[in-house]
């Protein structure tokens, strides 16, 4: 009891400190400079170190130890030019870090086959009467238990695979212990036991058949994003991958998108992140991930031709021929997205779907004020009918392969690929933004729309505004936006030339832009690891911290993506999680991530010769280049002088994959093993070491939260 009272007292003292620290930080974040201060900042100029740090923060994910000196030796303008040509930069270290993530190099069809959705493969085996007895029994008990739970809460709708589920990536222990109806689950209740038995049976079946659970796909994709952002020398490339991934947002929690996102990152975003905007726009329009997310894969003309092969005769390309001939037979292959072959309950959903057309104009190109009308949305939707996906949910690829069915090779090669289905296309004349699109154009209708949008002045201004907001300030200068839009137009949408206009502008290199942006959680996590020279394997615990701070990767449900302005991130709760992250990282409590703070103090003997103020100043120089307000420095020194034990709140237990969307987004099911020497401290251990305390608090300070 005495120990508990002392522990509670420490927690209470730390809680009071956190409230003061976080509230002070929130105030500092929100304070706007006076007109006199603005004039002084306008008159001032960034010194060389500040300019370099500014570029490293904006064109990358922050400076590693020694980066400022390396850029000085290269020359700042040369460094920027190098970053604008990432293909010329050797990136062997980052490539080596991700080489052990096998899903990154697999085709979508291979992912469907090796990482199948359990429910789908069970249904396939049931239909063929080949479901193993133990798995059949576990499935039967689980279904029976689910029926009992549904009777207890009959009015709660159950979403199907195709609906957009909430990305509740911040699920707590309490939330993870709730059923889909919201009621708390007793782990000893029959339904819970049946679910656990079902999971066990599924795991055993997967192991016996060389399969793995699909949660690993998202886990490895998230790990790759983290590893490349931390270790890549092509920092601007990674920043632009992050920018365009958010601009063309796709939610991993929607149906088949978990399987489709690997190709989206590898084949759609990365090759075009620094290229031409039209090419990027076309790649996203043809991306199965985008087609599935915004439902265009099932957008069909009301006048779609009846089932049969005649409409496909003469069509070119392997998928058109595949539809026409089943392994050389003269029989059209039945496909799950053939408009005439849907199950009865899906028939009502068929027809023209306007989701992609609307977001293409509102979020991808013109902007909400871009001058389009509802009629334009309808016409664009007509143009993209027939842009679809072969076997969009995998077509039972795993079951086909295991049973060695004749069509296994077809699905193994083509499941999840884009193709144009002329039978589903509206081939009539359309008018888009005043441009006439002649009848009979087929696939070219969509290409014409993309060309019109990519070369619109409204698109140039919309993209320029977003880029300037991202790289310069939350309140973009209209004059700078106009110049950047002009560069976009003059270059024909060349992304590098557009960025060059930003990076060499007076506004970008001004004191007003220096530390004017608030880091999003992903940026904060990566910059923290880089500034401390930490090592990481990008594992699940790091994914969870990024999610806990509010930005689960691929976890934003709606198409607009995460906000890029401070007001969405600066709040007491969010800042408290950021501070907790800094303390957790500094104290080596993130499995798979390791930091050695002592190396910055010159060894044990040198550390003993330093007083607390000198230790603090050394880490302030390392982490924020010595730029800090007297108030922050006073608060940090007070905390360092007090013998307060800092208690980091534990990470909520990860929800299991079958427990709902939180588990789907955050649980890889196969945790990445920590590297040799990795410290695996208890998540709820206390922090008494003064060096750890001061580093954690600096990482949570307003100065480091800005870039």
C-alpha positions as CSV (number, residue, x, y, z in Angstrom):
1,X,0.0,0.0,0.0
2,X,2.8,2.4,0.9
3,X,4.5,1.7,-2.5
4,X,1.2,2.4,-4.3
5,X,0.7,5.7,-2.4
6,X,4.2,6.9,-3.4
7,X,3.5,5.8,-7.0
8,X,0.2,7.6,-7.1
9,X,1.8,10.7,-5.6
10,X,4.5,10.7,-8.4
11,X,1.8,10.2,-11.0
12,X,-0.2,13.1,-9.6
13,X,2.9,15.4,-9.5
14,X,3.8,14.4,-13.1
15,X,0.3,15.0,-14.2
16,X,0.3,18.5,-12.8
17,X,3.6,19.1,-14.6
18,X,2.2,17.8,-17.9
19,X,-0.9,19.9,-17.7
20,X,1.3,23.1,-17.2
21,X,3.8,22.0,-19.8
22,X,1.2,21.1,-22.4
23,X,-1.1,24.1,-21.8
24,X,2.0,26.3,-22.1
25,X,2.9,24.6,-25.3
26,X,-0.6,25.0,-26.7
27,X,-0.5,28.7,-25.9
28,X,2.9,29.1,-27.6
29,X,1.6,27.2,-30.6
30,X,-1.3,29.5,-30.9
31,X,0.3,32.9,-30.3
32,X,0.6,35.0,-33.4
33,X,3.4,37.6,-33.7
34,X,2.4,41.2,-33.4
35,X,2.8,43.6,-36.3
36,X,6.1,44.9,-34.8
37,X,7.4,41.4,-34.4
38,X,6.4,40.6,-38.0
39,X,8.3,43.7,-39.3
40,X,11.4,42.7,-37.3
41,X,11.2,39.1,-38.7
42,X,10.7,40.5,-42.2
43,X,13.8,42.6,-41.8
44,X,15.9,39.8,-40.4
45,X,17.4,37.1,-42.5
46,X,18.1,33.4,-41.8
47,X,21.7,32.6,-41.1
48,X,23.4,29.8,-42.9
49,X,22.7,27.1,-40.3
50,X,19.0,28.2,-40.1
51,X,18.6,28.0,-43.9
52,X,20.1,24.6,-44.0
53,X,18.0,23.3,-41.1
54,X,14.9,24.9,-42.7
55,X,15.6,23.0,-46.0
56,X,16.3,19.7,-44.1
57,X,13.0,20.1,-42.3
58,X,10.9,21.0,-45.3
59,X,12.5,19.0,-48.1
60,X,12.9,16.1,-45.8
61,X,12.0,14.7,-42.4
62,X,14.6,16.6,-40.4
63,X,18.3,16.6,-39.8
64,X,20.3,13.7,-38.6
65,X,23.4,14.3,-36.5
66,X,26.0,15.7,-38.9
67,X,23.6,16.6,-41.7
68,X,24.0,20.3,-41.4
69,X,27.8,20.0,-41.8
70,X,27.3,17.7,-44.8
71,X,25.0,20.1,-46.5
72,X,27.4,22.9,-45.8
73,X,30.2,21.0,-47.6
74,X,27.9,20.2,-50.6
75,X,26.4,23.7,-50.8
76,X,22.7,24.4,-50.1
77,X,21.7,25.1,-53.7
78,X,23.5,22.0,-54.8
79,X,21.8,19.9,-52.2
80,X,18.3,21.2,-53.3
81,X,19.2,20.4,-56.9
82,X,20.2,16.9,-55.9
83,X,17.0,16.3,-54.1
84,X,15.0,17.4,-57.1
85,X,16.7,14.6,-59.1
86,X,16.3,11.6,-56.7
87,X,17.0,9.0,-59.4
88,X,20.6,10.2,-59.3
89,X,21.0,9.6,-55.6
90,X,22.3,6.3,-54.3
91,X,19.8,4.9,-51.8
92,X,21.3,1.6,-51.0
93,X,20.8,1.9,-47.2
94,X,17.1,2.5,-47.4
95,X,16.8,-0.3,-50.1
96,X,18.5,-2.7,-47.7
97,X,16.2,-1.8,-44.9
98,X,13.1,-2.8,-46.8
99,X,14.4,-5.8,-48.6
100,X,13.2,-8.2,-45.9
101,X,9.6,-7.0,-46.4
102,X,8.4,-9.6,-48.9
103,X,4.9,-8.2,-49.6
104,X,6.5,-5.0,-51.2
105,X,7.7,-6.9,-54.3
106,X,4.6,-9.1,-54.7
107,X,1.9,-8.6,-57.3
108,X,-1.7,-8.0,-56.1
109,X,-2.6,-11.4,-57.4
110,X,0.2,-13.0,-55.4
111,X,-1.0,-11.1,-52.3
112,X,-4.5,-12.4,-52.8
113,X,-3.1,-15.9,-53.1
114,X,-0.6,-15.9,-50.1
115,X,-2.5,-13.5,-47.8
116,X,-6.2,-14.4,-48.3
117,X,-9.0,-13.0,-46.3
118,X,-10.1,-15.8,-43.9
119,X,-13.8,-15.4,-44.5
120,X,-13.4,-15.5,-48.3
121,X,-11.3,-18.6,-48.3
122,X,-13.6,-20.4,-45.9
123,X,-16.6,-19.5,-48.1
124,X,-14.7,-20.8,-51.2
125,X,-13.9,-24.1,-49.5
126,X,-17.5,-24.4,-48.1
127,X,-18.9,-24.1,-51.6
128,X,-16.7,-26.9,-52.8
129,X,-17.4,-29.1,-49.8
130,X,-13.7,-29.1,-49.0
131,X,-13.6,-27.2,-45.7
132,X,-11.5,-29.1,-43.1
133,X,-13.6,-30.6,-40.2
134,X,-12.0,-28.7,-37.4
135,X,-12.2,-25.3,-39.2
136,X,-15.8,-26.1,-40.2
137,X,-16.7,-26.8,-36.5
138,X,-15.0,-23.6,-35.3
139,X,-16.8,-21.6,-38.0
140,X,-20.1,-23.2,-37.1
141,X,-19.7,-22.3,-33.4
142,X,-18.7,-18.8,-34.2
143,X,-21.6,-18.3,-36.5
144,X,-24.0,-19.6,-33.8
145,X,-22.4,-17.3,-31.2
146,X,-22.7,-14.3,-33.5
147,X,-26.4,-15.2,-34.0
148,X,-27.0,-15.1,-30.3
149,X,-25.2,-11.7,-30.0
150,X,-27.3,-10.3,-32.9
151,X,-30.5,-11.4,-31.2
152,X,-29.3,-9.4,-28.1
153,X,-28.8,-6.3,-30.2
154,X,-31.0,-6.7,-33.3
155,X,-31.0,-3.1,-34.4
156,X,-27.3,-2.7,-34.8
157,X,-26.4,-2.7,-38.5
158,X,-23.5,-4.8,-39.5
159,X,-21.3,-3.4,-42.3
160,X,-20.2,-5.6,-45.2
161,X,-16.8,-5.7,-46.7
162,X,-17.4,-2.9,-49.1
163,X,-18.4,-0.2,-46.7
164,X,-16.1,2.5,-45.4
165,X,-15.4,1.5,-41.8
166,X,-14.1,4.0,-39.2
167,X,-10.3,4.0,-38.7
168,X,-10.4,3.9,-34.9
169,X,-6.7,3.5,-34.7
170,X,-6.6,4.9,-31.2
171,X,-8.5,2.0,-29.7
172,X,-7.9,1.5,-26.0
173,X,-7.9,-1.6,-23.9
174,X,-11.5,-0.9,-23.0
175,X,-12.6,-0.4,-26.6
176,X,-10.7,-3.5,-27.8
177,X,-12.8,-5.5,-25.3
178,X,-16.1,-4.5,-26.9
179,X,-18.1,-6.5,-29.4
180,X,-19.3,-5.1,-32.7
181,X,-22.5,-4.1,-31.0
182,X,-20.6,-1.9,-28.6
183,X,-21.2,-4.1,-25.5
184,X,-18.3,-5.1,-23.4
185,X,-17.2,-8.6,-24.0
186,X,-16.5,-11.1,-21.2
187,X,-13.4,-13.0,-22.3
188,X,-14.8,-16.1,-20.5
189,X,-18.1,-15.9,-22.2
190,X,-19.0,-18.6,-24.8
191,X,-19.0,-16.2,-27.7
192,X,-15.5,-14.9,-26.8
193,X,-14.2,-18.5,-26.5
194,X,-15.7,-19.4,-29.8
195,X,-14.1,-16.4,-31.5
196,X,-10.7,-17.4,-30.0
197,X,-11.2,-21.0,-31.1
198,X,-12.1,-19.8,-34.6
199,X,-8.9,-17.7,-34.7
200,X,-6.8,-20.6,-33.6
201,X,-8.3,-22.9,-36.2
202,X,-7.7,-20.3,-38.9
203,X,-4.1,-19.8,-37.8
204,X,-3.5,-23.5,-37.9
205,X,-5.1,-23.9,-41.4
206,X,-3.0,-21.0,-42.7
207,X,0.2,-22.5,-41.3
208,X,-0.5,-25.9,-42.8
209,X,-1.2,-24.4,-46.2
210,X,1.7,-21.9,-46.4
211,X,-0.6,-18.9,-46.0
212,X,-0.4,-15.8,-43.9
213,X,-3.0,-13.4,-42.5
214,X,-3.6,-10.3,-44.6
215,X,-2.9,-7.9,-41.7
216,X,0.8,-8.4,-42.5
217,X,0.3,-6.6,-45.8
218,X,-0.6,-3.3,-44.2
219,X,2.0,-3.8,-41.4
220,X,4.8,-4.2,-43.9
221,X,3.6,-1.3,-46.1
222,X,3.5,1.0,-43.0
223,X,7.0,-0.3,-42.0
224,X,8.3,0.5,-45.5
225,X,7.0,4.1,-45.3
226,X,8.7,4.6,-42.0
227,X,12.0,3.0,-43.0
228,X,12.3,4.9,-46.2
229,X,11.5,8.2,-44.5
230,X,14.1,7.5,-41.7
231,X,16.9,6.2,-43.8
232,X,16.5,7.4,-47.4
233,X,18.9,9.8,-48.9
234,X,16.2,10.8,-51.3
235,X,14.4,12.8,-48.6
236,X,12.4,15.0,-51.0
237,X,11.1,12.0,-52.8
238,X,9.8,10.5,-49.6
239,X,8.2,13.9,-48.6
240,X,6.4,13.9,-52.0
241,X,5.3,10.3,-51.6
242,X,3.8,11.3,-48.3
243,X,2.2,14.5,-49.9
244,X,0.7,12.7,-52.9
245,X,-0.5,9.7,-50.9
246,X,-2.4,12.1,-48.8
247,X,-3.6,14.2,-51.8
248,X,-4.9,11.0,-53.5
249,X,-6.0,9.4,-50.3
250,X,-7.1,5.8,-50.2
251,X,-8.4,4.2,-46.9
252,X,-6.9,0.8,-46.1
253,X,-9.9,-0.3,-44.1
254,X,-12.2,-0.5,-47.1
255,X,-12.7,-4.0,-48.5
256,X,-10.0,-5.1,-50.9
257,X,-7.9,-1.9,-50.6
258,X,-5.6,-3.6,-48.1
259,X,-4.4,-5.9,-50.9
260,X,-4.4,-3.1,-53.5
261,X,-2.4,-0.5,-51.6
262,X,1.0,-2.2,-52.0
263,X,0.8,-1.7,-55.8
264,X,-0.7,1.8,-55.2
265,X,2.4,2.9,-53.3
266,X,4.9,1.0,-55.5
267,X,3.5,1.4,-59.0
268,X,1.3,4.5,-58.8
269,X,2.6,7.0,-56.3
270,X,6.4,6.4,-56.1
271,X,7.3,6.4,-59.8
272,X,5.3,9.6,-60.5
273,X,5.9,11.6,-57.2
274,X,8.5,13.8,-58.9
275,X,7.3,13.5,-62.5
276,X,4.5,15.0,-64.5
277,X,1.1,15.7,-62.9
278,X,-0.8,14.3,-65.9
279,X,1.1,11.0,-65.6
280,X,0.4,10.9,-61.9
281,X,-3.3,11.7,-62.4
282,X,-3.6,8.9,-65.0
283,X,-1.8,6.4,-62.8
284,X,-4.2,7.1,-59.9
285,X,-7.2,6.9,-62.3
286,X,-6.1,3.5,-63.4
287,X,-5.1,2.4,-60.0
288,X,-7.2,-0.6,-58.7
289,X,-6.8,0.9,-55.2
290,X,-8.5,4.1,-56.2
291,X,-11.1,2.4,-58.4
292,X,-12.1,0.2,-55.5
293,X,-12.0,3.0,-52.8
294,X,-14.2,5.4,-54.8
295,X,-16.4,2.6,-56.2
296,X,-15.6,3.3,-59.9
297,X,-14.8,-0.4,-60.5
298,X,-18.5,-1.1,-60.4
299,X,-19.7,2.0,-62.3
300,X,-21.7,0.8,-65.3
301,X,-23.7,2.5,-68.0
302,X,-27.4,1.9,-67.7
303,X,-27.2,0.8,-71.3
304,X,-24.5,-1.8,-70.6
305,X,-24.6,-4.6,-73.2
306,X,-25.9,-7.9,-72.1
307,X,-23.6,-10.7,-71.2
308,X,-21.8,-12.3,-74.1
309,X,-18.5,-12.3,-75.9
310,X,-19.4,-10.4,-79.1
311,X,-18.7,-7.0,-77.7
312,X,-15.2,-8.0,-76.8
313,X,-14.2,-9.5,-80.2
314,X,-11.5,-7.3,-81.6
315,X,-10.5,-5.9,-78.3
316,X,-6.7,-5.9,-77.6
317,X,-4.8,-6.7,-74.5
318,X,-4.4,-9.8,-72.4
319,X,-7.3,-9.0,-70.0
320,X,-9.8,-8.4,-72.9
321,X,-8.7,-11.7,-74.4
322,X,-9.0,-13.3,-71.0
323,X,-12.6,-12.1,-70.7
324,X,-13.3,-13.4,-74.2
325,X,-11.7,-16.8,-73.9
326,X,-11.5,-19.1,-70.9
327,X,-8.2,-20.9,-71.5
328,X,-8.7,-21.0,-75.2
329,X,-12.4,-22.0,-75.0
330,X,-14.9,-19.8,-76.8
331,X,-16.7,-19.1,-73.5
332,X,-16.6,-15.7,-71.8
333,X,-15.1,-15.9,-68.4
334,X,-17.5,-15.1,-65.6
335,X,-16.3,-12.3,-63.5
336,X,-17.5,-10.9,-60.2
337,X,-17.6,-7.3,-61.5
338,X,-19.5,-8.2,-64.8
339,X,-22.6,-6.0,-64.5
340,X,-24.9,-8.8,-65.7
341,X,-23.5,-11.4,-63.3
342,X,-24.0,-9.8,-59.9
343,X,-25.7,-11.6,-57.0
344,X,-29.3,-10.4,-56.5
345,X,-28.6,-8.3,-53.4
346,X,-26.0,-6.3,-55.4
347,X,-28.2,-5.6,-58.4
348,X,-29.7,-2.4,-56.9
349,X,-26.2,-0.9,-56.5
350,X,-25.3,-1.2,-60.2
351,X,-25.3,1.8,-62.5
352,X,-23.2,4.9,-62.9
353,X,-21.3,5.8,-59.7
354,X,-20.3,9.4,-59.4
355,X,-17.9,9.1,-56.4
356,X,-14.7,9.1,-58.4
357,X,-15.9,11.8,-60.8
358,X,-16.7,14.1,-58.0
359,X,-13.5,13.6,-56.0
360,X,-11.4,13.7,-59.2
361,X,-12.5,17.3,-59.7
362,X,-13.0,18.5,-56.1
363,X,-10.0,17.0,-54.4
364,X,-7.6,15.8,-57.1
365,X,-7.6,18.6,-59.7
366,X,-9.9,21.7,-59.8
367,X,-10.8,22.2,-56.2
368,X,-14.2,22.8,-54.7
369,X,-14.3,26.3,-56.3
370,X,-12.9,25.1,-59.6
371,X,-16.0,26.0,-61.7
372,X,-17.5,22.6,-62.3
373,X,-21.2,21.8,-62.0
374,X,-23.2,18.7,-61.0
375,X,-23.8,18.2,-64.7
376,X,-20.0,18.0,-65.2
377,X,-19.8,15.4,-62.4
378,X,-22.4,13.3,-64.2
379,X,-20.7,13.6,-67.6
380,X,-17.3,12.7,-66.1
381,X,-18.8,9.7,-64.4
382,X,-20.1,8.6,-67.8
383,X,-16.6,8.9,-69.3
384,X,-15.1,6.6,-66.7
385,X,-17.7,3.8,-66.9
386,X,-15.9,0.6,-67.7
387,X,-12.7,1.5,-65.9
388,X,-12.7,-1.4,-63.6
389,X,-10.7,-4.3,-62.0
390,X,-10.3,-7.9,-62.9
391,X,-11.4,-10.1,-60.0
392,X,-11.4,-7.0,-57.6
393,X,-11.5,-9.1,-54.4
394,X,-9.1,-11.8,-55.6
395,X,-11.6,-14.2,-57.1
396,X,-10.8,-16.8,-54.5
397,X,-7.2,-16.9,-55.8
398,X,-5.9,-18.8,-52.8
399,X,-8.6,-21.5,-52.9
400,X,-8.2,-21.8,-56.7
401,X,-4.4,-22.3,-56.2
402,X,-4.6,-24.8,-53.4
403,X,-7.2,-26.8,-55.2
404,X,-5.2,-26.6,-58.4
405,X,-8.3,-25.5,-60.3
406,X,-7.9,-24.9,-64.1
407,X,-8.3,-21.2,-63.6
408,X,-5.7,-20.8,-60.9
409,X,-3.1,-19.5,-63.3
410,X,-5.5,-16.9,-64.7
411,X,-6.2,-15.5,-61.2
412,X,-2.6,-15.9,-60.2
413,X,-1.5,-13.6,-63.0
414,X,-4.4,-11.1,-63.3
415,X,-6.4,-10.7,-60.1
416,X,-6.5,-7.1,-59.0
417,X,-5.4,-5.6,-62.3
418,X,-6.9,-2.6,-64.0
419,X,-8.7,-3.1,-67.3
420,X,-11.2,-1.3,-69.5
421,X,-14.5,-3.2,-70.0
422,X,-16.2,-1.8,-73.1
423,X,-19.5,-3.6,-72.3
424,X,-19.9,-1.4,-69.2
425,X,-19.0,1.9,-70.9
426,X,-21.4,4.7,-71.8
427,X,-20.3,5.4,-75.4
428,X,-22.6,8.4,-76.0
429,X,-21.5,11.9,-76.5
430,X,-20.5,13.9,-73.4
431,X,-19.7,17.6,-72.6
432,X,-17.2,18.2,-69.8
433,X,-16.4,21.8,-68.7
434,X,-17.5,23.0,-72.1
435,X,-15.4,20.5,-74.0
436,X,-17.2,18.1,-76.3
437,X,-16.2,14.4,-76.1
438,X,-17.5,12.6,-79.2
439,X,-19.5,9.4,-79.1
440,X,-17.7,6.1,-79.6
441,X,-14.5,7.1,-77.9
442,X,-14.5,4.2,-75.5
443,X,-11.4,4.2,-73.2
444,X,-10.3,7.5,-74.7
445,X,-13.2,9.3,-73.1
446,X,-11.5,9.1,-69.7
447,X,-8.1,10.1,-71.1
448,X,-9.7,13.2,-72.6
449,X,-11.2,14.1,-69.2
450,X,-7.8,13.7,-67.5
451,X,-6.1,15.9,-70.1
452,X,-8.7,18.6,-69.7
453,X,-8.4,18.6,-65.9
454,X,-4.6,18.3,-65.8
455,X,-4.2,21.4,-68.0
456,X,-6.9,23.6,-66.4
457,X,-5.8,26.9,-64.8
458,X,-8.0,25.9,-61.8
459,X,-6.0,22.8,-61.3
460,X,-2.7,24.7,-61.5
461,X,-3.9,27.1,-58.8
462,X,-5.4,24.3,-56.6
463,X,-2.2,22.2,-56.7
464,X,0.0,25.2,-56.3
465,X,-2.0,26.3,-53.2
466,X,-1.6,22.9,-51.6
467,X,2.1,22.7,-52.3
468,X,2.8,26.2,-51.0
469,X,0.7,25.4,-47.9
470,X,2.7,22.2,-47.3
471,X,6.1,23.7,-47.9
472,X,5.8,27.3,-46.8
473,X,3.0,28.2,-44.5
474,X,-0.6,27.4,-43.5
475,X,-1.7,30.8,-45.0
476,X,-0.2,30.8,-48.4
477,X,0.9,34.0,-50.0
478,X,-1.4,34.7,-53.0
479,X,1.5,36.2,-54.9
480,X,3.6,33.0,-54.4
481,X,0.7,30.8,-55.3
482,X,0.3,32.7,-58.5
483,X,4.0,32.3,-59.4
484,X,4.0,28.6,-58.5
485,X,0.8,28.1,-60.6
486,X,2.4,29.8,-63.5
487,X,5.5,27.5,-63.2
488,X,3.1,24.5,-63.1
489,X,1.3,25.7,-66.3
490,X,4.5,26.8,-68.2
491,X,6.2,23.4,-67.5
492,X,3.1,21.4,-68.5
493,X,2.6,20.1,-65.0
494,X,6.2,19.2,-64.3
495,X,6.3,18.6,-60.5
496,X,10.1,19.3,-60.2
497,X,9.9,22.7,-61.9
498,X,6.8,23.5,-59.7
499,X,8.8,22.6,-56.6
500,X,11.8,24.6,-57.8
501,X,9.7,27.7,-58.0
502,X,8.8,27.2,-54.3
503,X,12.2,26.3,-52.9
504,X,14.0,29.3,-54.5
505,X,11.3,31.8,-53.7
506,X,11.9,34.6,-51.2
507,X,8.9,33.5,-49.2
508,X,10.2,30.0,-48.7
509,X,13.6,31.4,-47.5
510,X,12.1,34.0,-45.2
511,X,12.2,34.2,-41.4
512,X,8.3,34.1,-41.5
513,X,8.5,30.6,-43.0
514,X,11.1,29.3,-40.5
515,X,9.5,26.9,-38.0
516,X,6.1,28.1,-39.2
517,X,4.6,24.7,-39.8
518,X,3.4,22.2,-37.2
519,X,4.6,18.7,-37.8
520,X,2.0,16.1,-38.4
521,X,2.4,12.9,-36.3
522,X,4.2,11.0,-39.0
523,X,6.6,13.9,-39.5
524,X,7.1,14.2,-35.8
525,X,7.9,10.5,-35.3
526,X,10.3,10.3,-38.2
527,X,12.1,13.6,-37.3
528,X,12.5,12.5,-33.7
529,X,14.1,9.2,-34.8
530,X,16.4,11.0,-37.3
531,X,17.5,13.9,-34.9
532,X,18.6,11.4,-32.3
533,X,20.3,9.1,-34.8
534,X,18.1,6.3,-33.6
535,X,17.8,2.8,-35.3
536,X,14.4,1.4,-36.1
537,X,12.9,-1.6,-37.8
538,X,9.7,0.4,-38.4
539,X,7.7,-2.2,-36.5
540,X,4.1,-2.3,-35.2
541,X,4.7,-0.4,-32.0
542,X,5.9,2.6,-34.0
543,X,2.8,2.3,-36.2
544,X,0.7,2.4,-33.1
545,X,2.4,5.5,-31.7
546,X,1.8,7.4,-35.0
547,X,-1.8,6.3,-34.9
548,X,-2.1,7.2,-31.2
549,X,-1.0,10.7,-32.1
550,X,-3.7,10.9,-34.7
551,X,-2.4,9.9,-38.1
552,X,-2.6,6.1,-38.7
553,X,-1.0,5.5,-42.1
554,X,-3.6,4.8,-44.7
555,X,-6.2,5.2,-42.0
556,X,-8.1,8.3,-43.0
557,X,-11.5,7.2,-44.0
558,X,-12.7,10.1,-46.3
559,X,-11.1,11.0,-49.6
560,X,-9.8,14.5,-48.5
561,X,-6.9,13.1,-46.5
562,X,-5.2,14.4,-43.3
563,X,-5.2,18.2,-42.7
564,X,-2.0,20.1,-43.4
565,X,-2.7,23.0,-41.1
566,X,-1.9,23.5,-37.4
567,X,-5.4,24.0,-36.2
568,X,-6.1,20.3,-36.8
569,X,-3.2,19.1,-34.7
570,X,-2.7,21.7,-31.9
571,X,-4.9,20.7,-29.0
572,X,-4.2,19.6,-25.4
573,X,-4.9,15.9,-26.0
574,X,-2.8,15.8,-29.1
575,X,0.1,17.6,-27.5
576,X,0.0,15.3,-24.5
577,X,0.3,12.3,-26.8
578,X,3.3,13.9,-28.6
579,X,5.0,14.5,-25.3
580,X,4.3,10.9,-24.2
581,X,5.9,9.7,-27.5
582,X,9.0,11.8,-27.0
583,X,9.5,10.4,-23.5
584,X,8.8,6.8,-24.7
585,X,11.3,7.1,-27.5
586,X,14.0,8.7,-25.4
587,X,13.6,6.0,-22.8
588,X,13.8,3.1,-25.3
589,X,10.3,1.9,-24.7
590,X,9.3,1.4,-28.3
591,X,10.2,-2.2,-29.3
592,X,12.2,-2.3,-32.5
593,X,13.5,1.3,-32.1
594,X,16.7,2.0,-30.2
595,X,18.4,5.3,-29.3
596,X,21.8,5.8,-27.6
597,X,21.7,9.2,-25.9
598,X,25.1,8.8,-24.1
599,X,27.0,9.0,-27.3
600,X,26.1,12.7,-27.5
601,X,27.7,13.3,-24.0
602,X,31.1,11.9,-24.9
603,X,31.1,8.9,-22.6
604,X,30.5,8.4,-18.9
605,X,33.5,10.4,-17.7
606,X,32.5,13.4,-19.8
607,X,28.9,13.1,-18.7
608,X,30.0,13.3,-15.0
609,X,31.8,16.5,-15.7
610,X,28.7,18.2,-17.1
611,X,26.2,20.0,-15.0
612,X,22.5,19.8,-15.7
613,X,22.4,23.1,-17.6
614,X,25.2,22.0,-19.8
615,X,23.5,18.7,-20.5
616,X,20.3,20.5,-21.4
617,X,22.1,23.0,-23.7
618,X,23.9,20.1,-25.5
619,X,20.6,18.4,-26.3
620,X,18.9,21.7,-27.2
621,X,21.7,22.3,-29.7
622,X,21.2,18.8,-31.1
623,X,17.5,18.7,-31.3
624,X,16.4,22.3,-32.0
625,X,19.7,23.9,-33.0
626,X,19.6,25.9,-29.8
627,X,16.5,27.8,-31.0
628,X,14.3,28.0,-27.9
629,X,12.4,30.6,-26.0
630,X,13.5,31.6,-22.5
631,X,10.1,30.3,-21.2
632,X,10.6,26.8,-22.6
633,X,14.2,26.7,-21.3
634,X,13.1,27.7,-17.8
635,X,10.4,25.0,-17.8
636,X,12.9,22.4,-18.9
637,X,15.5,23.3,-16.4
638,X,13.0,23.4,-13.6
639,X,11.9,19.8,-14.5
640,X,15.5,18.7,-14.7
641,X,16.3,20.1,-11.3
642,X,13.3,18.6,-9.6
643,X,13.6,15.0,-8.6
644,X,10.3,14.2,-10.3
645,X,9.7,10.7,-11.7
646,X,8.1,10.8,-15.1
647,X,5.6,8.0,-15.7
648,X,4.8,7.3,-19.3
649,X,1.3,6.0,-19.9
650,X,1.3,2.5,-21.4
651,X,0.4,1.8,-25.0
652,X,-3.1,0.3,-25.3
653,X,-3.1,-3.4,-26.0
654,X,-3.4,-4.0,-29.7
655,X,-6.9,-5.1,-30.8
656,X,-6.8,-8.4,-32.7
657,X,-7.6,-8.5,-36.3
658,X,-11.1,-9.9,-35.9
659,X,-12.1,-7.4,-33.2
660,X,-12.8,-4.6,-35.7
661,X,-11.2,-1.9,-37.7
662,X,-8.8,-0.8,-35.0
663,X,-7.2,-4.2,-35.0
664,X,-7.2,-4.4,-38.8
665,X,-5.3,-1.1,-39.1
666,X,-2.8,-1.7,-36.3
667,X,-2.1,-5.3,-35.8
668,X,0.3,-7.1,-38.1
669,X,-0.3,-10.4,-36.3
670,X,3.4,-11.2,-36.9
671,X,5.4,-8.6,-34.9
672,X,8.8,-7.8,-36.3
673,X,11.5,-9.1,-33.9
674,X,13.6,-6.4,-32.3
675,X,17.2,-6.1,-33.5
676,X,20.0,-7.6,-31.4
677,X,20.6,-5.4,-28.3
678,X,17.1,-3.8,-28.5
679,X,16.0,-2.7,-25.1
680,X,12.5,-3.9,-24.3
681,X,11.6,-2.0,-21.2
682,X,8.1,-2.2,-19.7
683,X,5.7,0.2,-21.3
684,X,4.6,1.5,-17.9
685,X,8.1,1.9,-16.4
686,X,9.0,5.2,-14.7
687,X,11.7,7.6,-16.0
688,X,14.2,8.8,-13.4
689,X,17.3,9.3,-15.6
690,X,17.8,13.1,-16.1
691,X,19.2,12.7,-19.6
692,X,16.2,10.7,-20.8
693,X,13.8,13.2,-19.1
694,X,15.3,16.2,-20.7
695,X,15.5,14.7,-24.2
696,X,11.9,13.5,-24.0
697,X,10.7,16.9,-22.9
698,X,12.6,18.7,-25.6
699,X,11.1,16.4,-28.2
700,X,7.7,17.4,-26.8
701,X,8.5,21.1,-26.8
702,X,6.8,23.7,-29.1
703,X,10.2,24.4,-30.8
704,X,10.6,20.8,-31.9
705,X,7.0,20.4,-32.9
706,X,7.5,23.1,-35.4
707,X,9.4,22.8,-38.7
